[in-house]
């Protein structure tokens, strides 16, 4: 079976607001106040907890690698406790997922978010059962851009890994699909959307309504 595998953060949902809030809670504990904001740092948020901590500490001129490591678990806990206060699914995302399923595609998720957090978020948003698989950063010993998690997500969705396509929003997703030898579609509506064309994916997605046709063109 052909499969369509989605990244999560910045692809299916904009999670940056809750991620930034968790990071700022750490900075407040350090006595630094809120160092990150939605306008400037949404794309950084989608690169992960350590990237946010690093960006904020450098902005404040107090960066220490050990401080990033010390506060990493604090940030993760803060995020776990308020994972869905600002997060929203992109318009048309779930309608596209259902259209793909009706067309006979298996549908799953491959994310560099820890599996437990990804599961928590998807259930909280009420859409976890729409996806046949979910592979997170720690599901396997390796994570994207290694192709193994993508292949595993395809297999768990009942598909042939060689007949899959990855929908993403970053160079990590582009590198993953290239390593896997399968096509990718990168979304342009995420925080880093204006950078996607330079990555030369097989297609760009400007709105979810167009996704089923793009998938059919690229993998049949």
Phi and psi in degrees as GROMACS dihedral restraints (atoms count N, CA, C in turn):
[ dihedral_restraints ]
;  ai    aj    ak    al  type     phi  dphi    fc
    3     4     5     6     1   -78.0    20    10
    4     5     6     7     1   143.1    20    10
    6     7     8     9     1  -129.9    20    10
    7     8     9    10     1   148.4    20    10
    9    10    11    12     1  -116.6    20    10
   10    11    12    13     1   117.0    20    10
   12    13    14    15     1  -111.4    20    10
   13    14    15    16     1   129.5    20    10
   15    16    17    18     1  -106.3    20    10
   16    17    18    19     1   137.8    20    10
   18    19    20    21     1   -68.7    20    10
   19    20    21    22     1   164.5    20    10
   21    22    23    24     1  -104.2    20    10
   22    23    24    25     1   -70.8    20    10
   24    25    26    27     1   -67.5    20    10
   25    26    27    28     1   122.2    20    10
   27    28    29    30     1    84.2    20    10
   28    29    30    31     1    -5.1    20    10
   30    31    32    33     1  -116.9    20    10
   31    32    33    34     1   -62.2    20    10
   33    34    35    36     1   -82.6    20    10
   34    35    36    37     1   -36.0    20    10
   36    37    38    39     1  -142.2    20    10
   37    38    39    40     1   148.6    20    10
   39    40    41    42     1   -89.8    20    10
   40    41    42    43     1   103.8    20    10
   42    43    44    45     1  -100.4    20    10
   43    44    45    46     1     4.1    20    10
   45    46    47    48     1   -63.3    20    10
   46    47    48    49     1   -35.1    20    10
   48    49    50    51     1   -61.6    20    10
   49    50    51    52     1   -44.7    20    10
   51    52    53    54     1   -72.7    20    10
   52    53    54    55     1   -34.2    20    10
   54    55    56    57     1   -65.8    20    10
   55    56    57    58     1   -43.9    20    10
   57    58    59    60     1   -65.1    20    10
   58    59    60    61     1   -37.4    20    10
   60    61    62    63     1   -63.2    20    10
   61    62    63    64     1   -40.1    20    10
   63    64    65    66     1   -65.2    20    10
   64    65    66    67     1   -41.5    20    10
   66    67    68    69     1   -63.9    20    10
   67    68    69    70     1   -44.1    20    10
   69    70    71    72     1   -65.8    20    10
   70    71    72    73     1   -29.2    20    10
   72    73    74    75     1   -63.8    20    10
   73    74    75    76     1   -35.0    20    10
   75    76    77    78     1   -67.1    20    10
   76    77    78    79     1   -44.7    20    10
   78    79    80    81     1   -63.8    20    10
   79    80    81    82     1   -35.6    20    10
   81    82    83    84     1   -64.9    20    10
   82    83    84    85     1   -38.7    20    10
   84    85    86    87     1   -62.5    20    10
   85    86    87    88     1   -29.6    20    10
   87    88    89    90     1   -80.3    20    10
   88    89    90    91     1    -5.9    20    10
   90    91    92    93     1    82.6    20    10
   91    92    93    94     1    19.9    20    10
   93    94    95    96     1  -104.4    20    10
   94    95    96    97     1    -8.4    20    10
   96    97    98    99     1    76.5    20    10
   97    98    99   100     1  -172.9    20    10
   99   100   101   102     1   -78.6    20    10
  100   101   102   103     1   115.9    20    10
  102   103   104   105     1  -101.3    20    10
  103   104   105   106     1   -20.6    20    10
  105   106   107   108     1  -114.3    20    10
  106   107   108   109     1   151.7    20    10
  108   109   110   111     1  -141.0    20    10
  109   110   111   112     1   159.3    20    10
  111   112   113   114     1   -61.1    20    10
  112   113   114   115     1   -42.0    20    10
  114   115   116   117     1   -64.1    20    10
  115   116   117   118     1   -42.1    20    10
  117   118   119   120     1   -93.5    20    10
  118   119   120   121     1   -27.3    20    10
  120   121   122   123     1  -121.5    20    10
  121   122   123   124     1    11.0    20    10
  123   124   125   126     1   -60.0    20    10
  124   125   126   127     1   -42.5    20    10
  126   127   128   129     1   -66.1    20    10
  127   128   129   130     1   -37.9    20    10
  129   130   131   132     1   -62.3    20    10
  130   131   132   133     1   -38.9    20    10
  132   133   134   135     1   -57.3    20    10
  133   134   135   136     1   -38.3    20    10
  135   136   137   138     1   -77.3    20    10
  136   137   138   139     1    -2.5    20    10
  138   139   140   141     1   -92.5    20    10
  139   140   141   142     1    -5.2    20    10
  141   142   143   144     1   116.1    20    10
  142   143   144   145     1   169.6    20    10
  144   145   146   147     1   -62.5    20    10
  145   146   147   148     1   -45.8    20    10
  147   148   149   150     1   -64.5    20    10
  148   149   150   151     1   -36.5    20    10
  150   151   152   153     1   -64.9    20    10
  151   152   153   154     1   -40.4    20    10
  153   154   155   156     1   -66.1    20    10
  154   155   156   157     1   -45.4    20    10
  156   157   158   159     1   -61.6    20    10
  157   158   159   160     1   -42.7    20    10
  159   160   161   162     1   -62.4    20    10
  160   161   162   163     1   -45.7    20    10
  162   163   164   165     1   -62.0    20    10
  163   164   165   166     1   -44.4    20    10
  165   166   167   168     1   -67.1    20    10
  166   167   168   169     1   -44.0    20    10
  168   169   170   171     1   -66.0    20    10
  169   170   171   172     1   -37.1    20    10
  171   172   173   174     1   -66.8    20    10
  172   173   174   175     1   -38.2    20    10
  174   175   176   177     1   -62.7    20    10
  175   176   177   178     1   -35.5    20    10
  177   178   179   180     1   -84.2    20    10
  178   179   180   181     1    -6.5    20    10
  180   181   182   183     1    74.5    20    10
  181   182   183   184     1    24.7    20    10
  183   184   185   186     1  -130.1    20    10
  184   185   186   187     1    29.7    20    10
  186   187   188   189     1   -65.1    20    10
  187   188   189   190     1   131.8    20    10
  189   190   191   192     1  -141.2    20    10
  190   191   192   193     1   130.1    20    10
  192   193   194   195     1   -58.1    20    10
  193   194   195   196     1   -38.8    20    10
  195   196   197   198     1   -65.7    20    10
  196   197   198   199     1   -33.8    20    10
  198   199   200   201     1   -65.9    20    10
  199   200   201   202     1   -35.9    20    10
  201   202   203   204     1   -60.8    20    10
  202   203   204   205     1   -46.5    20    10
  204   205   206   207     1   -66.3    20    10
  205   206   207   208     1   -38.2    20    10
  207   208   209   210     1   -64.2    20    10
  208   209   210   211     1   -38.7    20    10
  210   211   212   213     1   -94.0    20    10
  211   212   213   214     1    -6.3    20    10
  213   214   215   216     1   -56.0    20    10
  214   215   216   217     1   -52.2    20    10
  216   217   218   219     1   -65.6    20    10
  217   218   219   220     1   -28.5    20    10
  219   220   221   222     1   -65.4    20    10
  220   221   222   223     1   -43.4    20    10
  222   223   224   225     1   -64.0    20    10
  223   224   225   226     1   -44.5    20    10
  225   226   227   228     1   -60.2    20    10
  226   227   228   229     1   -40.9    20    10
  228   229   230   231     1   -66.3    20    10
  229   230   231   232     1   -41.8    20    10
  231   232   233   234     1   -63.3    20    10
  232   233   234   235     1   -40.2    20    10
  234   235   236   237     1   -66.3    20    10
  235   236   237   238     1   -42.6    20    10
  237   238   239   240     1   -58.9    20    10
  238   239   240   241     1   -36.5    20    10
  240   241   242   243     1   -77.8    20    10
  241   242   243   244     1   -15.7    20    10
  243   244   245   246     1  -145.0    20    10
  244   245   246   247     1    59.5    20    10
  246   247   248   249     1   -82.3    20    10
  247   248   249   250     1   -17.5    20    10
  249   250   251   252     1  -131.7    20    10
  250   251   252   253     1    23.8    20    10
  252   253   254   255     1   -74.3    20    10
  253   254   255   256     1   -31.8    20    10
  255   256   257   258     1  -124.4    20    10
  256   257   258   259     1    -7.3    20    10
  258   259   260   261     1   -74.0    20    10
  259   260   261   262     1   142.0    20    10
  261   262   263   264     1  -144.2    20    10
  262   263   264   265     1   148.4    20    10
  264   265   266   267     1   -73.8    20    10
  265   266   267   268     1   142.1    20    10
  267   268   269   270     1   -66.5    20    10
  268   269   270   271     1   144.7    20    10
  270   271   272   273     1   -55.4    20    10
  271   272   273   274     1   132.1    20    10
  273   274   275   276     1    82.5    20    10
  274   275   276   277     1    -4.0    20    10
  276   277   278   279     1   -61.6    20    10
  277   278   279   280     1   -51.1    20    10
  279   280   281   282     1   -73.3    20    10
  280   281   282   283     1   -29.5    20    10
  282   283   284   285     1   -64.2    20    10
  283   284   285   286     1   -38.7    20    10
  285   286   287   288     1   -66.7    20    10
  286   287   288   289     1   -40.5    20    10
  288   289   290   291     1   -59.4    20    10
  289   290   291   292     1   -46.1    20    10
  291   292   293   294     1   -66.2    20    10
  292   293   294   295     1   -36.8    20    10
  294   295   296   297     1   -64.0    20    10
  295   296   297   298     1   -40.3    20    10
  297   298   299   300     1   -64.3    20    10
  298   299   300   301     1   -41.9    20    10
  300   301   302   303     1   -63.5    20    10
  301   302   303   304     1   -40.9    20    10
  303   304   305   306     1   -64.7    20    10
  304   305   306   307     1   -28.9    20    10
  306   307   308   309     1   -81.8    20    10
  307   308   309   310     1    -1.3    20    10
  309   310   311   312     1    99.5    20    10
  310   311   312   313     1     8.7    20    10
  312   313   314   315     1   -87.3    20    10
  313   314   315   316     1   144.3    20    10
  315   316   317   318     1   -79.3    20    10
  316   317   318   319     1   145.6    20    10
  318   319   320   321     1  -130.5    20    10
  319   320   321   322     1   130.9    20    10
  321   322   323   324     1  -147.6    20    10
  322   323   324   325     1  -177.9    20    10
  324   325   326   327     1  -126.9    20    10
  325   326   327   328     1   138.0    20    10
  327   328   329   330     1  -133.3    20    10
  328   329   330   331     1   111.3    20    10
  330   331   332   333     1  -131.6    20    10
  331   332   333   334     1   154.8    20    10
  333   334   335   336     1   -93.4    20    10
  334   335   336   337     1    14.1    20    10
  336   337   338   339     1   -80.9    20    10
  337   338   339   340     1   140.4    20    10
  339   340   341   342     1   -52.1    20    10
  340   341   342   343     1   141.7    20    10
  342   343   344   345     1   -56.1    20    10
  343   344   345   346     1   -44.5    20    10
  345   346   347   348     1   -62.8    20    10
  346   347   348   349     1   -39.7    20    10
  348   349   350   351     1   -68.3    20    10
  349   350   351   352     1   -39.9    20    10
  351   352   353   354     1   -63.8    20    10
  352   353   354   355     1   -43.3    20    10
  354   355   356   357     1   -61.7    20    10
  355   356   357   358     1   -45.9    20    10
  357   358   359   360     1   -58.1    20    10
  358   359   360   361     1   -46.1    20    10
  360   361   362   363     1   -65.2    20    10
  361   362   363   364     1   -45.2    20    10
  363   364   365   366     1   -65.9    20    10
  364   365   366   367     1   -38.7    20    10
  366   367   368   369     1   -66.9    20    10
  367   368   369   370     1   -39.8    20    10
  369   370   371   372     1   -63.0    20    10
  370   371   372   373     1   -37.0    20    10
  372   373   374   375     1   -78.1    20    10
  373   374   375   376     1    -9.2    20    10
  375   376   377   378     1    79.9    20    10
  376   377   378   379     1    22.1    20    10
  378   379   380   381     1  -128.0    20    10
  379   380   381   382     1     7.7    20    10
  381   382   383   384     1   -60.3    20    10
  382   383   384   385     1   -38.9    20    10
  384   385   386   387     1   -74.1    20    10
  385   386   387   388     1    -1.5    20    10
  387   388   389   390     1   -80.3    20    10
  388   389   390   391     1   -12.2    20    10
  390   391   392   393     1  -115.0    20    10
  391   392   393   394     1   132.8    20    10
  393   394   395   396     1   -77.1    20    10
  394   395   396   397     1   -16.9    20    10
  396   397   398   399     1  -149.3    20    10
  397   398   399   400     1   155.8    20    10
  399   400   401   402     1  -147.5    20    10
  400   401   402   403     1   116.3    20    10
  402   403   404   405     1  -116.0    20    10
  403   404   405   406     1   123.5    20    10
  405   406   407   408     1  -104.3    20    10
  406   407   408   409     1  -173.0    20    10
  408   409   410   411     1   -63.8    20    10
  409   410   411   412     1   -29.8    20    10
  411   412   413   414     1  -113.4    20    10
  412   413   414   415     1    13.6    20    10
  414   415   416   417     1   -66.9    20    10
  415   416   417   418     1   -40.5    20    10
  417   418   419   420     1  -115.4    20    10
  418   419   420   421     1   170.1    20    10
  420   421   422   423     1   -67.4    20    10
  421   422   423   424     1   -15.7    20    10
  423   424   425   426     1  -122.3    20    10
  424   425   426   427     1   163.7    20    10
  426   427   428   429     1  -133.3    20    10
  427   428   429   430     1   169.2    20    10
  429   430   431   432     1   -55.4    20    10
  430   431   432   433     1   140.5    20    10
  432   433   434   435     1   -88.1    20    10
  433   434   435   436     1     6.7    20    10
  435   436   437   438     1   -58.9    20    10
  436   437   438   439     1   135.5    20    10
  438   439   440   441     1   -75.1    20    10
  439   440   441   442     1   -12.1    20    10
  441   442   443   444     1   -57.9    20    10
  442   443   444   445     1   -43.5    20    10
  444   445   446   447     1   -62.9    20    10
  445   446   447   448     1   -36.9    20    10
  447   448   449   450     1   -62.9    20    10
  448   449   450   451     1   -46.7    20    10
  450   451   452   453     1   -60.2    20    10
  451   452   453   454     1   -41.3    20    10
  453   454   455   456     1   -65.4    20    10
  454   455   456   457     1   -40.7    20    10
  456   457   458   459     1   -61.5    20    10
  457   458   459   460     1   -39.9    20    10
  459   460   461   462     1   -65.2    20    10
  460   461   462   463     1   -45.3    20    10
  462   463   464   465     1   -62.4    20    10
  463   464   465   466     1   -44.1    20    10
  465   466   467   468     1   -66.6    20    10
  466   467   468   469     1   -22.7    20    10
  468   469   470   471     1   -86.5    20    10
  469   470   471   472     1     4.8    20    10
  471   472   473   474     1    84.7    20    10
  472   473   474   475     1    16.7    20    10
  474   475   476   477     1  -110.1    20    10
  475   476   477   478     1   173.1    20    10
  477   478   479   480     1   -90.4    20    10
  478   479   480   481     1   117.9    20    10
  480   481   482   483     1   -55.0    20    10
  481   482   483   484     1   -28.6    20    10
  483   484   485   486     1   -75.4    20    10
  484   485   486   487     1   -12.6    20    10
  486   487   488   489     1  -117.9    20    10
  487   488   489   490     1    51.7    20    10
  489   490   491   492     1  -126.1    20    10
  490   491   492   493     1   168.5    20    10
  492   493   494   495     1  -142.2    20    10
  493   494   495   496     1   142.9    20    10
  495   496   497   498     1  -108.4    20    10
  496   497   498   499     1   128.1    20    10
  498   499   500   501     1  -103.0    20    10
  499   500   501   502     1   121.0    20    10
  501   502   503   504     1  -147.3    20    10
  502   503   504   505     1  -168.3    20    10
  504   505   506   507     1  -145.8    20    10
  505   506   507   508     1    20.6    20    10
  507   508   509   510     1  -154.3    20    10
  508   509   510   511     1   170.2    20    10
  510   511   512   513     1   -64.2    20    10
  511   512   513   514     1   -30.4    20    10
  513   514   515   516     1   -60.6    20    10
  514   515   516   517     1   -44.0    20    10
  516   517   518   519     1   -66.9    20    10
  517   518   519   520     1   -40.6    20    10
  519   520   521   522     1   -63.2    20    10
  520   521   522   523     1   -43.5    20    10
  522   523   524   525     1   -66.2    20    10
  523   524   525   526     1   -34.8    20    10
  525   526   527   528     1   -64.1    20    10
  526   527   528   529     1   -48.1    20    10
  528   529   530   531     1   -64.7    20    10
  529   530   531   532     1   -38.1    20    10
  531   532   533   534     1   -64.5    20    10
  532   533   534   535     1   -43.0    20    10
  534   535   536   537     1   -65.0    20    10
  535   536   537   538     1   -30.9    20    10
  537   538   539   540     1   -83.2    20    10
  538   539   540   541     1   -14.5    20    10
  540   541   542   543     1    73.3    20    10
  541   542   543   544     1    29.5    20    10
  543   544   545   546     1  -127.8    20    10
  544   545   546   547     1   161.5    20    10
  546   547   548   549     1   -75.3    20    10
  547   548   549   550     1   161.1    20    10
  549   550   551   552     1  -133.2    20    10
  550   551   552   553     1   151.2    20    10
  552   553   554   555     1  -121.6    20    10
  553   554   555   556     1   126.0    20    10
  555   556   557   558     1  -109.5    20    10
  556   557   558   559     1   134.2    20    10
  558   559   560   561     1   -81.8    20    10
  559   560   561   562     1   145.4    20    10
  561   562   563   564     1  -104.6    20    10
  562   563   564   565     1     0.4    20    10
  564   565   566   567     1   -98.5    20    10
  565   566   567   568     1     1.3    20    10
  567   568   569   570     1   -80.6    20    10
  568   569   570   571     1   176.8    20    10
  570   571   572   573     1   -58.3    20    10
  571   572   573   574     1   -28.2    20    10
  573   574   575   576     1  -107.3    20    10
  574   575   576   577     1    24.7    20    10
  576   577   578   579     1   -57.5    20    10
  577   578   579   580     1   -33.8    20    10
  579   580   581   582     1   -72.5    20    10
  580   581   582   583     1    -7.6    20    10
  582   583   584   585     1   -98.0    20    10
  583   584   585   586     1    -4.8    20    10
  585   586   587   588     1   -72.5    20    10
  586   587   588   589     1   -36.0    20    10
  588   589   590   591     1   -60.5    20    10
  589   590   591   592     1   -35.5    20    10
  591   592   593   594     1   -66.5    20    10
  592   593   594   595     1   -18.5    20    10
  594   595   596   597     1   -82.5    20    10
  595   596   597   598     1    -9.0    20    10
  597   598   599   600     1    54.7    20    10
  598   599   600   601     1    55.2    20    10
  600   601   602   603     1   -72.2    20    10
  601   602   603   604     1   171.7    20    10
  603   604   605   606     1   -66.1    20    10
  604   605   606   607     1   -25.3    20    10
  606   607   608   609     1  -159.0    20    10
  607   608   609   610     1   156.5    20    10
  609   610   611   612     1  -109.4    20    10
  610   611   612   613     1   143.4    20    10
  612   613   614   615     1  -115.2    20    10
  613   614   615   616     1   117.0    20    10
  615   616   617   618     1   -95.9    20    10
  616   617   618   619     1   -23.0    20    10
  618   619   620   621     1  -155.5    20    10
  619   620   621   622     1   144.6    20    10
  621   622   623   624     1   -65.0    20    10
  622   623   624   625     1   -23.1    20    10
  624   625   626   627     1   -58.8    20    10
  625   626   627   628     1   -25.7    20    10
  627   628   629   630     1   -88.3    20    10
  628   629   630   631     1    -7.1    20    10
  630   631   632   633     1   -63.6    20    10
  631   632   633   634     1   -47.0    20    10
  633   634   635   636     1   -56.6    20    10
  634   635   636   637     1   -39.8    20    10
  636   637   638   639     1   -67.5    20    10
  637   638   639   640     1   -39.5    20    10
  639   640   641   642     1   -64.2    20    10
  640   641   642   643     1   -43.4    20    10
  642   643   644   645     1   -62.0    20    10
  643   644   645   646     1   -44.5    20    10
  645   646   647   648     1   -61.7    20    10
  646   647   648   649     1   -37.1    20    10
  648   649   650   651     1   -69.1    20    10
  649   650   651   652     1   -34.9    20    10
  651   652   653   654     1   -89.4    20    10
  652   653   654   655     1   -34.8    20    10
  654   655   656   657     1  -127.4    20    10
  655   656   657   658     1     6.5    20    10
